[in-house]
């Protein structure tokens, strides 16, 4: 039952996440997901 609830919540939240990603893209003009080179052990 919990798995069904989790899947439903993911499916229902996807449209909201897409709208937020589009708003970030329009307002900031930057990619929503980006890569960054950071110094470290590798």
HTML snippet that shows the backbone in 3Dmol.js (N, CA, C, O; Angstrom):
<script src="https://3Dmol.org/build/3Dmol-min.js"></script>
<div id="view" style="width:600px;height:400px;position:relative"></div>
<script>
const pdb = `
ATOM      1  N   UNK A   1       0.825  -1.196   0.000  1.00  0.00           N
ATOM      2  CA  UNK A   1       0.000   0.000   0.000  1.00  0.00           C
ATOM      3  C   UNK A   1       0.870   1.260   0.000  1.00  0.00           C
ATOM      4  O   UNK A   1       0.555   2.237  -0.680  1.00  0.00           O
ATOM      5  N   UNK A   2       1.970   1.231   0.771  1.00  0.00           N
ATOM      6  CA  UNK A   2       2.830   2.405   0.824  1.00  0.00           C
ATOM      7  C   UNK A   2       3.490   2.658  -0.527  1.00  0.00           C
ATOM      8  O   UNK A   2       3.635   3.807  -0.946  1.00  0.00           O
ATOM      9  N   UNK A   3       3.889   1.590  -1.202  1.00  0.00           N
ATOM     10  CA  UNK A   3       4.520   1.747  -2.517  1.00  0.00           C
ATOM     11  C   UNK A   3       3.548   2.384  -3.506  1.00  0.00           C
ATOM     12  O   UNK A   3       3.938   3.254  -4.285  1.00  0.00           O
ATOM     13  N   UNK A   4       2.303   1.963  -3.479  1.00  0.00           N
ATOM     14  CA  UNK A   4       1.286   2.550  -4.354  1.00  0.00           C
ATOM     15  C   UNK A   4       1.113   4.034  -4.039  1.00  0.00           C
ATOM     16  O   UNK A   4       0.997   4.856  -4.948  1.00  0.00           O
ATOM     17  N   UNK A   5       1.096   4.368  -2.772  1.00  0.00           N
ATOM     18  CA  UNK A   5       0.988   5.768  -2.361  1.00  0.00           C
ATOM     19  C   UNK A   5       2.190   6.572  -2.854  1.00  0.00           C
ATOM     20  O   UNK A   5       2.024   7.685  -3.353  1.00  0.00           O
ATOM     21  N   UNK A   6       3.395   6.022  -2.720  1.00  0.00           N
ATOM     22  CA  UNK A   6       4.607   6.709  -3.170  1.00  0.00           C
ATOM     23  C   UNK A   6       4.584   6.935  -4.682  1.00  0.00           C
ATOM     24  O   UNK A   6       4.923   8.021  -5.152  1.00  0.00           O
ATOM     25  N   UNK A   7       4.192   5.930  -5.431  1.00  0.00           N
ATOM     26  CA  UNK A   7       4.132   6.057  -6.888  1.00  0.00           C
ATOM     27  C   UNK A   7       3.105   7.114  -7.279  1.00  0.00           C
ATOM     28  O   UNK A   7       3.357   7.924  -8.171  1.00  0.00           O
ATOM     29  N   UNK A   8       1.959   7.111  -6.622  1.00  0.00           N
ATOM     30  CA  UNK A   8       0.923   8.122  -6.913  1.00  0.00           C
ATOM     31  C   UNK A   8       1.429   9.522  -6.606  1.00  0.00           C
ATOM     32  O   UNK A   8       1.167  10.454  -7.367  1.00  0.00           O
ATOM     33  N   UNK A   9       2.144   9.683  -5.509  1.00  0.00           N
ATOM     34  CA  UNK A   9       2.666  11.009  -5.157  1.00  0.00           C
ATOM     35  C   UNK A   9       3.697  11.483  -6.179  1.00  0.00           C
ATOM     36  O   UNK A   9       3.733  12.666  -6.519  1.00  0.00           O
ATOM     37  N   UNK A  10       4.528  10.578  -6.665  1.00  0.00           N
ATOM     38  CA  UNK A  10       5.516  10.956  -7.681  1.00  0.00           C
ATOM     39  C   UNK A  10       4.813  11.380  -8.958  1.00  0.00           C
ATOM     40  O   UNK A  10       5.157  12.404  -9.548  1.00  0.00           O
ATOM     41  N   UNK A  11       3.833  10.601  -9.387  1.00  0.00           N
ATOM     42  CA  UNK A  11       3.111  10.910 -10.623  1.00  0.00           C
ATOM     43  C   UNK A  11       2.359  12.231 -10.490  1.00  0.00           C
ATOM     44  O   UNK A  11       2.323  13.019 -11.435  1.00  0.00           O
ATOM     45  N   UNK A  12       1.763  12.478  -9.332  1.00  0.00           N
ATOM     46  CA  UNK A  12       1.010  13.717  -9.137  1.00  0.00           C
ATOM     47  C   UNK A  12       1.911  14.937  -8.996  1.00  0.00           C
ATOM     48  O   UNK A  12       1.495  16.048  -9.325  1.00  0.00           O
ATOM     49  N   UNK A  13       3.134  14.753  -8.515  1.00  0.00           N
ATOM     50  CA  UNK A  13       4.022  15.898  -8.326  1.00  0.00           C
ATOM     51  C   UNK A  13       4.819  16.236  -9.583  1.00  0.00           C
ATOM     52  O   UNK A  13       5.396  17.320  -9.667  1.00  0.00           O
ATOM     53  N   UNK A  14       4.863  15.338 -10.555  1.00  0.00           N
ATOM     54  CA  UNK A  14       5.635  15.601 -11.771  1.00  0.00           C
ATOM     55  C   UNK A  14       5.200  16.874 -12.505  1.00  0.00           C
ATOM     56  O   UNK A  14       6.067  17.662 -12.886  1.00  0.00           O
ATOM     57  N   UNK A  15       3.897  17.116 -12.723  1.00  0.00           N
ATOM     58  CA  UNK A  15       3.522  18.358 -13.408  1.00  0.00           C
ATOM     59  C   UNK A  15       3.976  19.618 -12.657  1.00  0.00           C
ATOM     60  O   UNK A  15       4.375  20.602 -13.279  1.00  0.00           O
ATOM     61  N   UNK A  16       3.916  19.584 -11.341  1.00  0.00           N
ATOM     62  CA  UNK A  16       4.359  20.729 -10.550  1.00  0.00           C
ATOM     63  C   UNK A  16       5.855  20.951 -10.729  1.00  0.00           C
ATOM     64  O   UNK A  16       6.303  22.087 -10.885  1.00  0.00           O
ATOM     65  N   UNK A  17       6.623  19.873 -10.708  1.00  0.00           N
ATOM     66  CA  UNK A  17       8.068  19.986 -10.884  1.00  0.00           C
ATOM     67  C   UNK A  17       8.427  20.497 -12.274  1.00  0.00           C
ATOM     68  O   UNK A  17       9.371  21.272 -12.425  1.00  0.00           O
ATOM     69  N   UNK A  18       7.689  20.075 -13.274  1.00  0.00           N
ATOM     70  CA  UNK A  18       7.949  20.549 -14.640  1.00  0.00           C
ATOM     71  C   UNK A  18       7.663  22.045 -14.740  1.00  0.00           C
ATOM     72  O   UNK A  18       8.436  22.778 -15.357  1.00  0.00           O
ATOM     73  N   UNK A  19       6.580  22.502 -14.153  1.00  0.00           N
ATOM     74  CA  UNK A  19       6.246  23.928 -14.181  1.00  0.00           C
ATOM     75  C   UNK A  19       7.315  24.735 -13.453  1.00  0.00           C
ATOM     76  O   UNK A  19       7.726  25.789 -13.940  1.00  0.00           O
ATOM     77  N   UNK A  20       7.766  24.265 -12.313  1.00  0.00           N
ATOM     78  CA  UNK A  20       8.808  24.968 -11.566  1.00  0.00           C
ATOM     79  C   UNK A  20      10.101  25.019 -12.371  1.00  0.00           C
ATOM     80  O   UNK A  20      10.770  26.052 -12.401  1.00  0.00           O
ATOM     81  N   UNK A  21      10.460  23.913 -13.023  1.00  0.00           N
ATOM     82  CA  UNK A  21      11.665  23.887 -13.844  1.00  0.00           C
ATOM     83  C   UNK A  21      11.558  24.874 -14.999  1.00  0.00           C
ATOM     84  O   UNK A  21      12.528  25.562 -15.317  1.00  0.00           O
ATOM     85  N   UNK A  22      10.402  24.950 -15.624  1.00  0.00           N
ATOM     86  CA  UNK A  22      10.209  25.904 -16.722  1.00  0.00           C
ATOM     87  C   UNK A  22      10.291  27.347 -16.229  1.00  0.00           C
ATOM     88  O   UNK A  22      10.869  28.199 -16.904  1.00  0.00           O
ATOM     89  N   UNK A  23       9.717  27.624 -15.062  1.00  0.00           N
ATOM     90  CA  UNK A  23       9.791  28.973 -14.508  1.00  0.00           C
ATOM     91  C   UNK A  23      11.228  29.364 -14.178  1.00  0.00           C
ATOM     92  O   UNK A  23      11.629  30.504 -14.409  1.00  0.00           O
ATOM     93  N   UNK A  24      12.000  28.431 -13.641  1.00  0.00           N
ATOM     94  CA  UNK A  24      13.407  28.712 -13.359  1.00  0.00           C
ATOM     95  C   UNK A  24      14.136  29.008 -14.662  1.00  0.00           C
ATOM     96  O   UNK A  24      14.930  29.946 -14.736  1.00  0.00           O
ATOM     97  N   UNK A  25      13.868  28.217 -15.675  1.00  0.00           N
ATOM     98  CA  UNK A  25      14.532  28.414 -16.975  1.00  0.00           C
ATOM     99  C   UNK A  25      14.188  29.775 -17.557  1.00  0.00           C
ATOM    100  O   UNK A  25      15.065  30.460 -18.082  1.00  0.00           O
ATOM    101  N   UNK A  26      12.926  30.177 -17.473  1.00  0.00           N
ATOM    102  CA  UNK A  26      12.492  31.455 -18.044  1.00  0.00           C
ATOM    103  C   UNK A  26      13.021  32.633 -17.227  1.00  0.00           C
ATOM    104  O   UNK A  26      13.529  33.600 -17.795  1.00  0.00           O
ATOM    105  N   UNK A  27      12.907  32.563 -15.916  1.00  0.00           N
ATOM    106  CA  UNK A  27      13.297  33.687 -15.060  1.00  0.00           C
ATOM    107  C   UNK A  27      14.809  33.875 -14.977  1.00  0.00           C
ATOM    108  O   UNK A  27      15.301  35.000 -15.056  1.00  0.00           O
ATOM    109  N   UNK A  28      15.543  32.779 -14.819  1.00  0.00           N
ATOM    110  CA  UNK A  28      16.989  32.889 -14.635  1.00  0.00           C
ATOM    111  C   UNK A  28      17.768  32.739 -15.934  1.00  0.00           C
ATOM    112  O   UNK A  28      18.894  33.224 -16.048  1.00  0.00           O
ATOM    113  N   UNK A  29      17.172  32.072 -16.908  1.00  0.00           N
ATOM    114  CA  UNK A  29      17.854  31.865 -18.169  1.00  0.00           C
ATOM    115  C   UNK A  29      18.960  30.834 -18.099  1.00  0.00           C
ATOM    116  O   UNK A  29      19.627  30.566 -19.098  1.00  0.00           O
ATOM    117  N   UNK A  30      19.157  30.262 -16.947  1.00  0.00           N
ATOM    118  CA  UNK A  30      20.205  29.262 -16.768  1.00  0.00           C
ATOM    119  C   UNK A  30      19.583  27.873 -16.835  1.00  0.00           C
ATOM    120  O   UNK A  30      18.380  27.720 -16.626  1.00  0.00           O
ATOM    121  N   UNK A  31      20.385  26.877 -17.121  1.00  0.00           N
ATOM    122  CA  UNK A  31      19.836  25.518 -17.086  1.00  0.00           C
ATOM    123  C   UNK A  31      19.372  25.145 -15.678  1.00  0.00           C
ATOM    124  O   UNK A  31      19.951  25.578 -14.681  1.00  0.00           O
ATOM    125  N   UNK A  32      18.334  24.348 -15.619  1.00  0.00           N
ATOM    126  CA  UNK A  32      17.801  23.934 -14.324  1.00  0.00           C
ATOM    127  C   UNK A  32      18.774  22.963 -13.651  1.00  0.00           C
ATOM    128  O   UNK A  32      19.011  23.048 -12.446  1.00  0.00           O
ATOM    129  N   UNK A  33      19.328  22.052 -14.426  1.00  0.00           N
ATOM    130  CA  UNK A  33      20.345  21.128 -13.928  1.00  0.00           C
ATOM    131  C   UNK A  33      21.667  21.504 -14.588  1.00  0.00           C
ATOM    132  O   UNK A  33      21.718  21.740 -15.795  1.00  0.00           O
ATOM    133  N   UNK A  34      22.718  21.559 -13.811  1.00  0.00           N
ATOM    134  CA  UNK A  34      24.001  21.958 -14.381  1.00  0.00           C
ATOM    135  C   UNK A  34      25.114  21.150 -13.749  1.00  0.00           C
ATOM    136  O   UNK A  34      24.946  20.556 -12.684  1.00  0.00           O
ATOM    137  N   UNK A  35      26.251  21.138 -14.421  1.00  0.00           N
ATOM    138  CA  UNK A  35      27.439  20.475 -13.911  1.00  0.00           C
ATOM    139  C   UNK A  35      28.428  21.532 -13.438  1.00  0.00           C
ATOM    140  O   UNK A  35      28.480  22.649 -13.952  1.00  0.00           O
ATOM    141  N   UNK A  36      29.197  21.141 -12.456  1.00  0.00           N
ATOM    142  CA  UNK A  36      30.171  22.056 -11.906  1.00  0.00           C
ATOM    143  C   UNK A  36      31.441  21.278 -11.606  1.00  0.00           C
ATOM    144  O   UNK A  36      31.411  20.232 -10.956  1.00  0.00           O
ATOM    145  N   UNK A  37      32.562  21.812 -12.093  1.00  0.00           N
ATOM    146  CA  UNK A  37      33.852  21.193 -11.791  1.00  0.00           C
ATOM    147  C   UNK A  37      34.290  21.654 -10.425  1.00  0.00           C
ATOM    148  O   UNK A  37      34.393  22.853 -10.165  1.00  0.00           O
ATOM    149  N   UNK A  38      34.550  20.692  -9.543  1.00  0.00           N
ATOM    150  CA  UNK A  38      34.945  21.044  -8.186  1.00  0.00           C
ATOM    151  C   UNK A  38      36.218  20.300  -7.836  1.00  0.00           C
ATOM    152  O   UNK A  38      36.377  19.132  -8.191  1.00  0.00           O
ATOM    153  N   UNK A  39      37.119  20.965  -7.147  1.00  0.00           N
ATOM    154  CA  UNK A  39      38.344  20.283  -6.729  1.00  0.00           C
ATOM    155  C   UNK A  39      38.042  19.252  -5.655  1.00  0.00           C
ATOM    156  O   UNK A  39      37.164  19.449  -4.815  1.00  0.00           O
ATOM    157  N   UNK A  40      38.771  18.167  -5.693  1.00  0.00           N
ATOM    158  CA  UNK A  40      38.554  17.134  -4.693  1.00  0.00           C
ATOM    159  C   UNK A  40      39.537  16.000  -4.892  1.00  0.00           C
ATOM    160  O   UNK A  40      40.582  16.170  -5.521  1.00  0.00           O
ATOM    161  N   UNK A  41      39.205  14.876  -4.368  1.00  0.00           N
ATOM    162  CA  UNK A  41      40.120  13.746  -4.434  1.00  0.00           C
ATOM    163  C   UNK A  41      40.230  13.175  -5.848  1.00  0.00           C
ATOM    164  O   UNK A  41      41.261  12.595  -6.186  1.00  0.00           O
ATOM    165  N   UNK A  42      39.207  13.320  -6.674  1.00  0.00           N
ATOM    166  CA  UNK A  42      39.265  12.808  -8.050  1.00  0.00           C
ATOM    167  C   UNK A  42      39.447  13.970  -8.993  1.00  0.00           C
ATOM    168  O   UNK A  42      39.522  13.775 -10.206  1.00  0.00           O
TER     169      UNK A  42
END
`;
const viewer = $3Dmol.createViewer("view");
viewer.addModel(pdb, "pdb");
viewer.setStyle({}, {cartoon: {color: "spectrum"}});
viewer.zoomTo();
viewer.render();
</script>
